[in-house]
Amino acid sequence: MDELEKMSSGDFYQLTAPEVEHYQEAGIIWNDEFRQGNNLDRPAQLLRLNMHLSALGDQASFGTSFSCLNGPNIYIGHHFLAAGGLTIEDAGEVHIGDYVTMEAGAVVAQDLHANGVFAGIPAGKSLIWPMIADKCQLVV
């Protein structure tokens, strides 16, 4: 199986292989266009993301400067919220579950399960939000 077939099937592939170079360049162009489109309204941004990613759930929201290697390897669940600077390293398939929040500057390199707040490089469970949640009280 060559690197292009690996990439298409969602397996990990060699990023510098000649047969995937065109797709890497297309990904760079797409990321640049997406960044330039940050002044688009929300429905237009989501439409652009839906055309590039394999799956994008309902109620997804992205901050500025989202980038990825190969959008068709990305599957994002419902109720997804990402702060600015999110990067998804999708040399293989990356699945992000429902009800996930990404903190600013996070880099996703592997699947993230549902119902969590993630941060860091590589992204992992946030240590800040559970501490804040423990200190908060619901005021009715």
Rosetta blueprint (number, residue, H / E / L):
1 M L
2 D L
3 E H
4 L H
5 E H
6 K H
7 M H
8 S H
9 S H
10 G L
11 D L
12 F L
13 Y L
14 Q L
15 L L
16 T L
17 A L
18 P H
19 E H
20 V H
21 E H
22 H H
23 Y H
24 Q H
25 E H
26 A H
27 G H
28 I H
29 I H
30 W H
31 N H
32 D H
33 E H
34 F H
35 R H
36 Q H
37 G H
38 N H
39 N H
40 L L
41 D L
42 R H
43 P H
44 A H
45 Q H
46 L H
47 L H
48 R H
49 L H
50 N H
51 M H
52 H H
53 L L
54 S L
55 A E
56 L E
57 G L
58 D L
59 Q L
60 A L
61 S E
62 F E
63 G L
64 T L
65 S L
66 F L
67 S E
68 C E
69 L L
70 N L
71 G H
72 P H
73 N H
74 I E
75 Y E
76 I E
77 G L
78 H L
79 H L
80 F E
81 L E
82 A E
83 A L
84 G L
85 G L
86 L L
87 T E
88 I E
89 E L
90 D L
91 A L
92 G L
93 E L
94 V E
95 H E
96 I E
97 G L
98 D L
99 Y L
100 V E
101 T E
102 M E
103 E L
104 A L
105 G L
106 A L
107 V E
108 V E
109 A L
110 Q L
111 D L
112 L E
113 H L
114 A L
115 N L
116 G E
117 V E
118 F E
119 A E
120 G L
121 I L
122 P L
123 A L
124 G E
125 K E
126 S L
127 L L
128 I H
129 W H
130 P H
131 M H
132 I H
133 A H
134 D H
135 K H
136 C L
137 Q L
138 L L
139 V L
140 V L
